[in-house]
Amino acid sequence: MPLLVEGRRVRLPQSAGDLVRAHPPLEERARLLRGQSVQQVGPQGLLYVQQRELAVTSPKDGSISILGSDDATTCHIVVLRHTGNGATCLTHCDGTDTRAEVPLIMSSIKAFSDHAQCGRLEVHLVGGFSDDRQLSQKLTHQLLSEFDRQAEDIHLVTLCVTELNDREENENHFPVIHGIAVNIKTAEIYRASFPDRGPEEELRAARALTGGPMISIYDAKTEQLRIGPYSWMPFPHVDFWLQQDDKQILERTVSWKQGSALQKE
């Protein structure tokens, strides 16, 4: 079934700007979200979701009341919620494998909502900006297209992405919103920052740096965080690279890529 806005089929492909102009309620919700002040969220009742992670739970959870994530630049934060039983999934997507990640998001929320007698699936997309490489635009298109391919009706409620989440300063572009939180009990979504990004922030970040796929990090039945096994290859000459400044790393990376391309030719 299609991706819907106000009960109408979303016409794809089109830019986020064109989409909200065709559906004024989306534009108004994006404006209201951008206009919020940023709330600092403490660790009590919080489950912080890192890049390429997802977490899902419901209002019955006795340990977690807030899901949140930040540090999104070109990345998008996705919230999928079932209005019948309040089951809520939050994930931090970076475009690594959107085609595989959206079905994972769907299956995680359906595990809670299969027995719901009423309600609907609502999705909220936040993040990205008008970056020069158009990574945000690409991810926005991927997410909208993949949700549109799912078997269930999915109602797009919030779209504050890419050009809708962009600010310009001295001819440079930056995202307005970097992080959001969702209150599992009330369904409120708001701008947020997180001084505490645990538990096990470094261990989880290391898994993402190895290039692993998106994973579910929380078992709502046992109310426990789960970090599965992962592996990585040794980084050659890491001591040398750690001593280089950003300019040197960029120049050497470009030279390496150009050399690799010539070898392939």
BELTA-V470580 format. One record per residue. N is the residue number from 1. RES is the residue in three letters. PHI is phi in whole degrees, -180 to 180 (NA if undefined). OMEGA is omega as a letter, one per 30 degrees, with the letter a starting at -180 (NA if undefined). BURIAL is 1 if it has 9 or more other C-alpha atoms within 8 Angstrom, else 0. Layout:
N:RES:PHI:OMEGA:BURIAL
N:RES:PHI:OMEGA:BURIAL
This chain:
1:MET:NA:a:1
2:PRO:-82:l:1
3:LEU:-79:a:1
4:LEU:-120:l:1
5:VAL:-131:a:1
6:GLU:53:l:0
7:GLY:80:a:0
8:ARG:-110:l:0
9:ARG:-64:l:0
10:VAL:-79:l:1
11:ARG:-88:a:0
12:LEU:-127:f:0
13:PRO:-84:l:0
14:GLN:-160:a:0
15:SER:-71:l:0
16:ALA:-61:l:1
17:GLY:-63:l:0
18:ASP:-65:a:0
19:LEU:-65:a:1
20:VAL:-72:l:1
21:ARG:-68:l:0
22:ALA:-78:a:0
23:HIS:-134:a:1
24:PRO:-52:l:0
25:PRO:-60:l:0
26:LEU:-65:a:1
27:GLU:-64:l:1
28:GLU:-68:l:0
29:ARG:-66:l:1
30:ALA:-65:l:1
31:ARG:-63:l:0
32:LEU:-65:l:0
33:LEU:-67:l:1
34:ARG:-61:a:1
35:GLY:-79:l:0
36:GLN:-70:l:0
37:SER:-80:a:0
38:VAL:-81:l:0
39:GLN:-95:l:0
40:GLN:-85:a:0
41:VAL:-105:l:1
42:GLY:-82:a:0
43:PRO:-74:a:0
44:GLN:-64:l:0
45:GLY:75:a:0
46:LEU:-100:l:1
47:LEU:-118:a:1
48:TYR:-86:a:1
49:VAL:-111:l:1
50:GLN:-88:l:1
51:GLN:-57:l:1
52:ARG:64:l:1
53:GLU:-124:l:1
54:LEU:-137:l:1
55:ALA:-140:l:1
56:VAL:-136:l:1
57:THR:-159:a:1
58:SER:-136:l:1
59:PRO:-61:l:1
60:LYS:-77:a:0
61:ASP:-62:a:1
62:GLY:-88:a:0
63:SER:-110:a:0
64:ILE:-113:l:1
65:SER:-119:a:1
66:ILE:-135:l:1
67:LEU:-109:a:1
68:GLY:-156:l:1
69:SER:-158:l:1
70:ASP:-148:a:1
71:ASP:63:l:0
72:ALA:-88:l:1
73:THR:-109:l:1
74:THR:-81:l:1
75:CYS:-64:l:1
76:HIS:-121:l:1
77:ILE:-99:a:1
78:VAL:-115:l:1
79:VAL:-119:l:1
80:LEU:-118:a:1
81:ARG:-134:l:1
82:HIS:-97:a:1
83:THR:-73:a:1
84:GLY:-73:a:1
85:ASN:-113:l:1
86:GLY:78:l:1
87:ALA:-58:a:1
88:THR:-134:l:1
89:CYS:-119:l:1
90:LEU:-124:l:1
91:THR:-144:a:1
92:HIS:-115:a:1
93:CYS:-97:l:1
94:ASP:-118:l:1
95:GLY:85:a:0
96:THR:-62:l:0
97:ASP:-155:a:0
98:THR:-61:a:1
99:ARG:-62:l:0
100:ALA:-85:a:0
101:GLU:-76:a:1
102:VAL:-63:l:1
103:PRO:-60:l:1
104:LEU:-66:l:0
105:ILE:-61:a:1
106:MET:-63:a:0
107:SER:-67:a:0
108:SER:-67:a:1
109:ILE:-80:l:1
110:LYS:-68:l:0
111:ALA:-62:l:0
112:PHE:-92:a:1
113:SER:-105:a:1
114:ASP:-59:a:0
115:HIS:-100:l:0
116:ALA:-71:a:0
117:GLN:-83:a:0
118:CYS:-147:l:0
119:GLY:103:a:1
120:ARG:-145:l:1
121:LEU:-93:l:1
122:GLU:-122:a:1
123:VAL:-119:l:1
124:HIS:-128:a:1
125:LEU:-120:a:1
126:VAL:-139:l:1
127:GLY:133:a:1
128:GLY:80:l:1
129:PHE:-163:a:1
130:SER:-85:a:1
131:ASP:-80:a:1
132:ASP:-62:a:0
133:ARG:-86:l:0
134:GLN:60:l:0
135:LEU:-68:l:1
136:SER:-64:l:1
137:GLN:-60:a:1
138:LYS:-64:a:0
139:LEU:-68:l:1
140:THR:-57:l:1
141:HIS:-62:a:1
142:GLN:-62:a:1
143:LEU:-65:l:1
144:LEU:-61:a:1
145:SER:-65:a:1
146:GLU:-70:l:1
147:PHE:-66:l:1
148:ASP:-69:a:1
149:ARG:-85:a:1
150:GLN:-72:a:1
151:ALA:-71:a:0
152:GLU:-89:l:0
153:ASP:-67:l:1
154:ILE:-127:a:1
155:HIS:-99:l:1
156:LEU:-80:a:1
157:VAL:-105:a:1
158:THR:-129:l:1
159:LEU:-137:l:1
160:CYS:-127:a:1
161:VAL:-132:l:1
162:THR:51:a:1
163:GLU:-65:l:1
164:LEU:-80:a:1
165:ASN:-122:a:1
166:ASP:-113:l:1
167:ARG:-132:a:1
168:GLU:-116:l:0
169:GLU:-142:a:0
170:ASN:53:l:0
171:GLU:67:l:0
172:ASN:-112:a:0
173:HIS:-105:a:1
174:PHE:-142:l:1
175:PRO:-74:l:1
176:VAL:-76:a:1
177:ILE:-106:l:1
178:HIS:-103:a:1
179:GLY:-150:l:1
180:ILE:-139:l:1
181:ALA:-131:l:1
182:VAL:-128:l:1
183:ASN:-84:a:1
184:ILE:-64:a:1
185:LYS:-76:a:0
186:THR:-106:a:0
187:ALA:73:l:0
188:GLU:-69:l:0
189:ILE:-116:a:0
190:TYR:-150:l:1
191:ARG:-66:a:1
192:ALA:-154:l:1
193:SER:-130:a:1
194:PHE:-137:l:1
195:PRO:-62:l:0
196:ASP:-110:a:0
197:ARG:-116:a:1
198:GLY:-86:f:0
199:PRO:-79:l:0
200:GLU:55:a:0
201:GLU:-58:a:0
202:GLU:-67:a:0
203:LEU:-63:a:0
204:ARG:-70:l:1
205:ALA:-64:l:1
206:ALA:-63:l:0
207:ARG:-63:l:1
208:ALA:-65:a:1
209:LEU:-67:l:0
210:THR:-77:l:0
211:GLY:88:a:0
212:GLY:-69:a:0
213:PRO:-75:l:0
214:MET:-64:l:0
215:ILE:-133:l:0
216:SER:-85:a:1
217:ILE:-106:a:1
218:TYR:-134:l:1
219:ASP:-102:a:1
220:ALA:-69:a:1
221:LYS:-69:l:0
222:THR:-96:a:0
223:GLU:57:a:1
224:GLN:-130:l:0
225:LEU:-75:a:0
226:ARG:-124:l:0
227:ILE:-119:a:0
228:GLY:-74:l:0
229:PRO:-68:l:0
230:TYR:-151:a:0
231:SER:-139:l:0
232:TRP:-152:l:0
233:MET:-92:l:0
234:PRO:-59:l:0
235:PHE:-91:a:0
236:PRO:-67:l:0
237:HIS:58:a:0
238:VAL:-61:l:0
239:ASP:-63:l:0
240:PHE:-66:a:0
241:TRP:-65:l:0
242:LEU:-66:a:0
243:GLN:-89:a:0
244:GLN:-89:l:0
245:ASP:-85:a:0
246:ASP:-59:a:0
247:LYS:-63:a:0
248:GLN:-64:l:0
249:ILE:-63:a:1
250:LEU:-64:a:0
251:GLU:-62:a:0
252:ARG:-70:l:0
253:THR:-66:l:0
254:VAL:-62:a:0
255:SER:-63:l:0
256:TRP:-64:a:0
257:LYS:-66:l:0
258:GLN:-65:l:0
259:GLY:-65:l:0
260:SER:-65:a:0
261:ALA:-65:l:0
262:LEU:-67:l:0
263:GLN:-63:l:0
264:LYS:-66:l:0
265:GLU:-69:NA:0
